[in-house]
Amino acid sequence: MNLKFKLLLIVSLLTFFSCEKNAKDTVDPEIGSTNSDWTTASHAKEGEPDYSVVFPQDKVNSLEIIIGKTNWEAIKTDMVAKNKGTFGVGGGGPQGGGMPGGGGQPGGGGITDFGEEPAYVPVTLNFNGKKWENAGFRLKGNSTLNSTWKSGIYKLPFRLNMDKYEDEHPEISNQRLYGFKELSFSPGAKDNSLIREKVSADIFRMAGIPAAQTAFCKVYIDFGDGLKYCGVYTTVEVIDDTMIKSQFGGDDGNIYKPESNFTSFVEANFEKKNNSKAADFSDVKNIISALNATNRTSDAAAWRSKLEENMNMDQFVKWLAVNTTLVNWDTYGAMAHNYYLYNHPTEKVVWIPWDNNEALTSAARVNLNLSGVASNWPLIKYVAEDPVYYAKYKTYVKEFNDNVFTTSKMNTLFDNATNMITPFVNGSEKEVSPYTNLTNLSNFTAALPILKTHVSTRNTAVKGFVQ
């Protein structure tokens, strides 16, 4: 083989591989993808989570979900089989109102078995005009899902898992939506404003509490009879998918989604979202043991020291101050759920809020001064009874009230969120029954002043508490 021929061969091979590499930016020939919208940035695991696209703070995204008649019937059959009821049977109509309904009062234990999660079905997605195929879709939630489902309302809470069906469809192996494997979608049930889930997460982060990113998205769903407009949802980042790594710089430590009030350790109440094969629960076991130790009153300094070997109590006390000030009833202190724990390698176990759609209401289940908390909520009760922690709690309440939870900052936050979604709730597009949880659109209009009044009322309460 002469030198000229060898050079021509090398050039040809380099050109071929270059073309192959560029082709993979649109279609992956090795896995046979026929989706012309496929790119590394939008569909592949190699793409970094693009928060500017999936969680924009200045616009409303658009999502179309093609479920189809067969899969919709499969969802309904699965819900009945799992004792979650028949769609449209036994409910009381739209759930809007922004007020909590039912649930565990403080002192009632707050641990409820909600049964097996609904099943996934494969769906086609169109997100801001791009297509994703065979993504996993399932309903999610507890009381919200129960009431909405039985009321026959199609604006249901749901989750997406982008590569759920990669074994059956290898062409979508490691499929992502702009770097996100899973996403949660809250329909704003029991919230006439439709912004509580979004702005509550913003408020937590403004106060220095790690919380999932959120953004608004208008959703259209085909249940088998064409696309139906299901109104404005809040897209919520999944804690164990991207949030931990994004906000903590890594996610090697244990991540839990508990159903526990911390009176005793029950393994089944600490769902592990990672490291499940290791089955190491020593971090939370040690916290519960130290929290409930007999030396709490006889040697408070030693008790605090032992507790803080595993638990970031400073961060928990700050969360408690923020959560109690803004009033977020559907979490620890009333119900033993809607929080995550992450065992950070240096910051220890930190508390992460979750599912905030019933925050910012007047129905406080934990008093601002922490009085009357029952013994089955020891993390709160013992903070209230320990002079060191209680002083820190009062300091954080005042700091939050003075620096974050001001009428000026909250009014701006609420106005921006409401103005953003109004065209898609009661404007060029309207939420209508049975594809909304609003009883009527006038309730949406009236919700913003109620939120603003709530902030002002809590500001006054805090001033009376900390003086």
C-alpha positions as CSV (number, residue, x, y, z in Angstrom):
1,M,0.0,0.0,0.0
2,N,1.6,3.3,-1.1
3,L,1.8,6.4,1.0
4,K,-0.7,8.3,-1.0
5,F,-3.3,5.6,-0.7
6,K,-2.7,5.3,3.1
7,L,-3.3,9.0,3.5
8,L,-6.5,8.9,1.5
9,L,-7.7,6.0,3.6
10,I,-6.9,7.8,6.9
11,V,-8.7,11.0,5.7
12,S,-11.8,8.9,4.6
13,L,-11.9,7.2,8.0
14,L,-11.6,10.5,9.9
15,T,-14.4,12.0,7.8
16,F,-16.6,8.9,8.4
17,F,-16.2,9.0,12.2
18,S,-16.7,12.8,12.3
19,C,-20.0,12.4,10.4
20,E,-21.1,9.6,12.8
21,K,-20.3,11.8,15.8
22,N,-22.3,14.7,14.3
23,A,-25.2,12.4,13.4
24,K,-25.5,11.4,17.1
25,D,-26.5,15.0,17.9
26,T,-29.8,14.4,16.1
27,V,-30.3,10.7,15.7
28,D,-28.5,7.8,17.3
29,P,-28.0,5.1,14.6
30,E,-26.6,2.6,17.1
31,I,-29.9,2.4,19.0
32,G,-32.1,3.0,16.1
33,S,-33.9,6.2,17.3
34,T,-36.3,7.6,14.7
35,N,-37.1,10.7,16.8
36,S,-35.9,13.6,14.7
37,D,-36.1,15.9,17.8
38,W,-33.4,13.8,19.6
39,T,-30.3,15.7,20.6
40,T,-27.7,15.1,23.2
41,A,-28.6,18.3,25.1
42,S,-32.4,17.6,25.1
43,H,-32.7,13.8,25.2
44,A,-29.4,12.2,26.3
45,K,-28.1,11.4,29.8
46,E,-24.9,13.2,28.8
47,G,-26.7,16.5,28.8
48,E,-26.4,18.5,32.0
49,P,-29.7,19.5,33.7
50,D,-30.8,22.6,32.0
51,Y,-32.6,24.6,34.6
52,S,-33.1,27.6,32.3
53,V,-35.3,25.5,30.0
54,V,-37.2,23.2,32.4
55,F,-37.4,25.7,35.3
56,P,-37.6,29.1,33.8
57,Q,-38.6,31.9,36.2
58,D,-40.0,34.3,33.7
59,K,-42.3,32.2,31.5
60,V,-44.7,29.3,31.5
61,N,-43.6,26.1,29.7
62,S,-46.0,23.9,27.6
63,L,-46.3,20.2,27.9
64,E,-48.5,17.8,25.9
65,I,-49.0,14.2,27.1
66,I,-50.4,11.6,24.8
67,I,-51.8,8.8,27.1
68,G,-54.3,7.3,24.8
69,K,-57.5,5.4,25.5
70,T,-55.9,2.0,26.2
71,N,-53.4,3.4,28.8
72,W,-56.1,5.6,30.4
73,E,-58.2,2.6,30.9
74,A,-55.2,0.7,32.3
75,I,-54.7,3.6,34.8
76,K,-58.3,3.4,35.9
77,T,-58.1,-0.4,36.3
78,D,-54.9,-0.1,38.3
79,M,-56.4,2.5,40.7
80,V,-59.3,0.3,41.4
81,A,-57.1,-2.8,41.9
82,K,-55.0,-0.8,44.4
83,N,-58.1,0.3,46.4
84,K,-57.7,3.9,45.4
85,G,-61.3,4.1,44.0
86,T,-63.2,4.5,40.8
87,F,-62.6,7.7,38.8
88,G,-65.4,10.1,39.4
89,V,-67.1,8.1,42.2
90,G,-67.2,9.2,45.8
91,G,-65.7,12.7,45.5
92,G,-67.0,16.1,46.4
93,G,-66.2,18.1,43.3
94,P,-63.3,20.5,42.6
95,Q,-60.9,20.9,45.5
96,G,-59.9,24.6,45.1
97,G,-59.8,26.7,48.2
98,G,-56.3,27.0,49.5
99,M,-57.4,25.6,52.9
100,P,-56.3,22.2,54.2
101,G,-58.9,19.6,54.6
102,G,-58.8,16.6,56.9
103,G,-55.5,15.1,57.8
104,G,-53.8,14.4,61.1
105,Q,-54.1,16.9,63.9
106,P,-51.1,17.3,66.1
107,G,-51.1,14.5,68.7
108,G,-52.8,12.1,66.2
109,G,-49.7,10.3,65.1
110,G,-49.8,11.5,61.5
111,I,-48.5,8.3,60.0
112,T,-50.8,7.0,57.3
113,D,-50.3,4.0,55.0
114,F,-51.3,5.3,51.5
115,G,-50.7,1.9,49.9
116,E,-48.9,1.0,46.7
117,E,-48.0,3.7,44.2
118,P,-50.0,3.9,41.0
119,A,-48.5,2.1,38.0
120,Y,-46.6,3.7,35.2
121,V,-47.8,3.7,31.6
122,P,-45.8,4.7,28.5
123,V,-46.7,8.1,26.9
124,T,-45.5,10.4,24.2
125,L,-44.5,13.9,25.4
126,N,-44.2,17.2,23.5
127,F,-42.4,19.7,25.6
128,N,-42.2,23.2,24.2
129,G,-42.5,21.7,20.7
130,K,-40.0,18.8,21.1
131,K,-41.0,15.1,21.2
132,W,-40.1,12.4,23.7
133,E,-41.3,8.9,23.2
134,N,-42.2,6.1,25.6
135,A,-41.7,8.1,28.7
136,G,-43.1,6.8,32.0
137,F,-46.2,8.5,33.4
138,R,-47.9,7.7,36.7
139,L,-50.3,9.4,39.0
140,K,-48.8,10.5,42.4
141,G,-49.9,11.8,45.7
142,N,-52.0,10.9,48.7
143,S,-55.0,13.0,49.9
144,T,-54.8,15.3,46.8
145,L,-54.9,12.4,44.4
146,N,-57.6,10.7,46.4
147,S,-60.0,13.6,46.4
148,T,-59.3,14.7,42.8
149,W,-59.6,11.2,41.4
150,K,-62.8,10.4,43.1
151,S,-64.2,13.8,42.1
152,G,-63.6,12.9,38.4
153,I,-61.3,15.8,37.9
154,Y,-58.8,15.3,35.1
155,K,-56.3,17.8,36.5
156,L,-54.5,15.1,38.4
157,P,-51.0,15.1,40.1
158,F,-48.5,13.1,38.2
159,R,-44.8,12.2,37.8
160,L,-42.7,11.5,34.7
161,N,-39.8,9.0,34.5
162,M,-38.1,9.5,31.2
163,D,-36.3,6.2,30.8
164,K,-38.8,4.0,32.7
165,Y,-39.3,1.9,29.5
166,E,-35.8,1.7,28.3
167,D,-35.7,-2.2,28.6
168,E,-38.7,-2.5,26.2
169,H,-37.5,0.4,24.0
170,P,-33.6,0.4,23.9
171,E,-33.7,3.4,21.6
172,I,-34.6,5.6,24.6
173,S,-31.9,4.1,26.9
174,N,-31.0,6.8,29.5
175,Q,-33.5,9.2,28.0
176,R,-33.7,12.6,29.8
177,L,-35.7,15.7,29.5
178,Y,-33.0,18.4,29.2
179,G,-30.9,16.4,31.8
180,F,-33.8,15.5,34.1
181,K,-34.7,11.8,34.5
182,E,-37.7,12.4,36.8
183,L,-40.1,15.4,37.3
184,S,-43.1,15.9,39.5
185,F,-46.2,18.0,38.5
186,S,-48.5,19.5,41.1
187,P,-52.0,20.6,39.9
188,G,-52.6,23.2,42.7
189,A,-55.5,21.3,44.2
190,K,-56.9,23.0,47.4
191,D,-55.1,26.2,46.2
192,N,-57.2,28.8,44.4
193,S,-54.1,30.9,43.8
194,L,-52.3,28.1,42.0
195,I,-49.0,29.6,43.1
196,R,-48.4,28.2,46.6
197,E,-46.3,25.2,45.5
198,K,-44.1,27.5,43.4
199,V,-43.6,30.4,45.7
200,S,-43.2,28.3,48.9
201,A,-40.1,26.6,47.5
202,D,-38.8,30.0,46.4
203,I,-39.3,31.3,50.0
204,F,-37.5,28.4,51.6
205,R,-34.5,28.9,49.3
206,M,-34.6,32.7,49.9
207,A,-34.3,31.9,53.6
208,G,-31.4,29.6,53.1
209,I,-33.3,26.3,53.3
210,P,-32.5,23.8,50.5
211,A,-35.6,23.2,48.4
212,A,-36.5,21.8,45.0
213,Q,-36.6,24.2,42.0
214,T,-40.1,24.9,40.7
215,A,-41.6,26.5,37.6
216,F,-45.0,26.9,35.9
217,C,-46.2,24.7,33.0
218,K,-49.4,24.6,31.1
219,V,-50.4,21.0,30.5
220,Y,-52.5,19.3,27.8
221,I,-53.4,15.6,28.1
222,D,-54.9,13.2,25.5
223,F,-56.9,10.6,27.5
224,G,-58.1,9.0,24.3
225,D,-60.3,11.7,22.8
226,G,-57.7,14.3,21.7
227,L,-55.8,16.8,23.7
228,K,-57.6,18.5,26.6
229,Y,-56.3,21.6,28.3
230,C,-55.7,20.7,32.0
231,G,-54.5,24.1,33.1
232,V,-51.5,25.4,34.9
233,Y,-49.3,23.0,36.9
234,T,-46.2,23.5,39.0
235,T,-43.2,21.5,37.8
236,V,-41.2,20.4,40.8
237,E,-37.6,19.1,40.7
238,V,-37.3,15.6,42.2
239,I,-35.1,15.6,45.3
240,D,-33.1,12.4,44.6
241,D,-32.8,13.0,40.9
242,T,-31.0,16.3,40.5
243,M,-31.8,18.6,43.5
244,I,-29.3,17.0,46.0
245,K,-26.4,17.0,43.6
246,S,-27.2,20.5,42.3
247,Q,-27.5,22.2,45.7
248,F,-25.1,20.1,47.7
249,G,-22.4,19.3,45.1
250,G,-22.8,15.5,45.4
251,D,-25.3,12.9,46.4
252,D,-23.3,10.0,47.9
253,G,-24.9,10.2,51.3
254,N,-28.2,8.5,52.2
255,I,-31.3,10.2,50.9
256,Y,-34.5,9.3,52.7
257,K,-38.2,10.1,52.1
258,P,-39.5,9.3,55.6
259,E,-43.0,8.6,57.0
260,S,-41.8,9.0,60.6
261,N,-42.4,11.2,63.6
262,F,-39.1,10.2,65.2
263,T,-40.5,8.6,68.3
264,S,-38.9,5.3,67.4
265,F,-37.0,3.8,64.5
266,V,-39.1,1.6,62.1
267,E,-37.1,0.7,59.0
268,A,-40.2,0.7,56.8
269,N,-40.8,4.4,57.7
270,F,-37.5,5.5,56.2
271,E,-37.7,4.9,52.4
272,K,-34.2,5.0,51.0
273,K,-34.0,6.8,47.6
274,N,-30.3,5.7,47.1
275,N,-27.8,3.3,48.6
276,S,-30.6,0.7,49.1
277,K,-28.3,-2.3,48.7
278,A,-26.1,-1.1,51.6
279,A,-29.2,-1.1,53.9
280,D,-27.3,1.1,56.3
281,F,-29.7,3.1,58.5
282,S,-27.3,3.9,61.2
283,D,-27.5,7.7,60.7
284,V,-31.3,8.0,61.3
285,K,-31.1,5.3,64.0
286,N,-28.5,7.3,65.9
287,I,-30.6,10.5,65.5
288,I,-33.7,8.9,67.0
289,S,-31.8,7.2,69.8
290,A,-30.1,10.5,70.7
291,L,-33.2,12.5,70.4
292,N,-35.2,10.3,72.8
293,A,-32.3,9.8,75.3
294,T,-33.1,10.0,79.0
295,N,-30.4,12.6,79.6
296,R,-32.3,15.3,77.7
297,T,-33.3,17.2,80.8
298,S,-30.7,16.0,83.3
299,D,-27.7,16.9,81.0
300,A,-29.0,19.0,78.2
301,A,-25.5,19.9,76.9
302,A,-24.5,16.3,76.5
303,W,-27.9,15.5,74.9
304,R,-27.5,18.2,72.3
305,S,-23.9,17.2,71.6
306,K,-24.9,13.6,70.9
307,L,-27.9,14.6,68.8
308,E,-25.7,16.9,66.7
309,E,-23.2,14.2,65.9
310,N,-25.6,13.0,63.2
311,M,-28.3,15.7,62.8
312,N,-27.7,19.2,61.6
313,M,-29.9,20.7,64.3
314,D,-29.1,24.3,63.4
315,Q,-30.5,23.7,59.9
316,F,-33.6,21.9,61.3
317,V,-34.3,24.7,63.7
318,K,-34.1,27.2,60.9
319,W,-36.5,25.1,58.8
320,L,-38.9,24.9,61.7
321,A,-38.7,28.7,62.2
322,V,-39.4,29.4,58.5
323,N,-42.1,26.6,58.2
324,T,-44.0,27.7,61.3
325,T,-43.8,31.4,60.4
326,L,-45.2,31.1,56.9
327,V,-47.6,28.3,58.1
328,N,-47.1,25.1,56.3
329,W,-49.4,22.6,58.0
330,D,-49.1,19.4,55.8
331,T,-45.7,18.2,57.1
332,Y,-43.9,17.2,60.3
333,G,-45.8,18.4,63.3
334,A,-49.2,17.5,61.9
335,M,-48.4,14.7,59.4
336,A,-45.3,12.5,59.4
337,H,-44.5,13.1,55.7
338,N,-43.6,15.7,53.1
339,Y,-39.9,16.0,53.9
340,Y,-36.7,14.4,52.8
341,L,-33.4,13.8,54.7
342,Y,-30.0,14.0,53.2
343,N,-26.8,12.8,55.0
344,H,-24.3,15.3,53.8
345,P,-20.7,14.3,54.3
346,T,-19.8,17.4,56.3
347,E,-23.1,19.1,57.1
348,K,-24.6,15.9,58.5
349,V,-28.3,15.0,58.1
350,V,-30.2,18.0,56.7
351,W,-33.9,18.6,56.4
352,I,-35.5,19.3,53.0
353,P,-39.1,20.4,52.6
354,W,-41.4,18.8,50.1
355,D,-44.9,19.1,48.7
356,N,-45.7,22.7,49.7
357,N,-49.1,23.2,48.0
358,E,-50.9,23.8,51.3
359,A,-48.5,26.3,52.7
360,L,-49.3,29.9,53.3
361,T,-52.7,29.2,54.9
362,S,-54.3,30.4,58.1
363,A,-54.8,26.9,59.5
364,A,-51.7,26.6,61.6
365,R,-51.2,23.2,63.3
366,V,-48.1,24.3,65.2
367,N,-48.3,27.5,67.2
368,L,-45.7,30.2,66.5
369,N,-44.4,29.9,70.1
370,L,-44.4,26.1,69.8
371,S,-46.7,25.7,72.7
372,G,-48.9,22.6,73.1
373,V,-46.9,20.4,70.8
374,A,-47.6,16.7,71.7
375,S,-44.9,14.3,72.7
376,N,-45.3,12.3,69.5
377,W,-43.6,15.2,67.6
378,P,-40.3,15.1,69.6
379,L,-38.2,17.0,67.1
380,I,-40.4,20.1,67.7
381,K,-41.4,19.5,71.3
382,Y,-37.8,19.1,72.4
383,V,-36.7,22.2,70.6
384,A,-39.4,24.1,72.4
385,E,-38.3,22.7,75.8
386,D,-34.6,23.2,75.3
387,P,-33.5,26.8,76.2
388,V,-30.6,26.8,73.7
389,Y,-32.6,25.5,70.7
390,Y,-35.6,27.7,71.6
391,A,-33.5,30.8,71.7
392,K,-32.1,29.9,68.3
393,Y,-35.6,29.3,67.0
394,K,-36.8,32.7,68.1
395,T,-33.7,34.3,66.5
396,Y,-34.4,32.6,63.2
397,V,-38.1,33.5,63.3
398,K,-37.2,37.2,63.6
399,E,-34.5,37.0,61.0
400,F,-36.9,35.4,58.5
401,N,-39.7,37.8,59.2
402,D,-37.4,40.9,59.0
403,N,-35.3,39.9,56.0
404,V,-37.3,37.6,53.8
405,F,-41.0,37.4,54.7
406,T,-41.6,41.1,54.3
407,T,-44.8,42.4,52.7
408,S,-42.7,44.1,50.0
409,K,-40.7,41.0,49.0
410,M,-43.7,38.7,49.2
411,N,-46.1,41.0,47.3
412,T,-43.5,41.2,44.5
413,L,-43.1,37.4,44.5
414,F,-46.9,36.8,44.5
415,D,-47.6,39.4,41.9
416,N,-45.0,38.1,39.5
417,A,-46.2,34.5,39.8
418,T,-49.9,35.5,39.4
419,N,-49.3,37.7,36.4
420,M,-47.3,35.0,34.7
421,I,-50.1,32.4,34.9
422,T,-53.2,34.5,34.6
423,P,-53.3,34.3,30.8
424,F,-53.4,30.6,31.1
425,V,-56.0,30.4,33.9
426,N,-58.4,33.2,33.1
427,G,-57.2,34.8,29.9
428,S,-56.5,33.6,26.4
429,E,-56.7,30.1,27.8
430,K,-59.1,29.3,30.7
431,E,-59.3,26.4,33.2
432,V,-62.7,24.8,32.9
433,S,-64.4,21.9,34.6
434,P,-63.7,18.9,34.7
435,Y,-60.1,19.8,33.9
436,T,-59.5,22.2,36.8
437,N,-59.7,22.1,40.6
438,L,-61.1,25.6,40.7
439,T,-64.8,25.8,41.6
440,N,-65.0,29.0,39.6
441,L,-62.5,31.5,38.1
442,S,-63.5,34.3,40.5
443,N,-61.9,32.3,43.3
444,F,-58.6,32.5,41.4
445,T,-58.9,36.3,41.1
446,A,-59.7,36.6,44.9
447,A,-56.8,34.4,46.0
448,L,-54.0,36.9,45.5
449,P,-55.2,39.5,48.1
450,I,-55.8,36.6,50.6
451,L,-52.1,35.6,50.3
452,K,-50.9,39.2,50.8
453,T,-53.1,39.5,53.9
454,H,-51.7,36.3,55.3
455,V,-48.2,37.7,55.1
456,S,-49.2,40.8,56.9
457,T,-51.1,38.9,59.6
458,R,-48.0,36.7,60.2
459,N,-45.7,39.7,60.4
460,T,-47.8,41.1,63.2
461,A,-47.9,37.7,65.0
462,V,-44.1,37.4,64.8
463,K,-43.6,40.9,66.2
464,G,-45.7,40.0,69.2
465,F,-43.8,36.7,69.7
466,V,-40.2,38.0,69.5
467,Q,-40.6,41.3,71.4
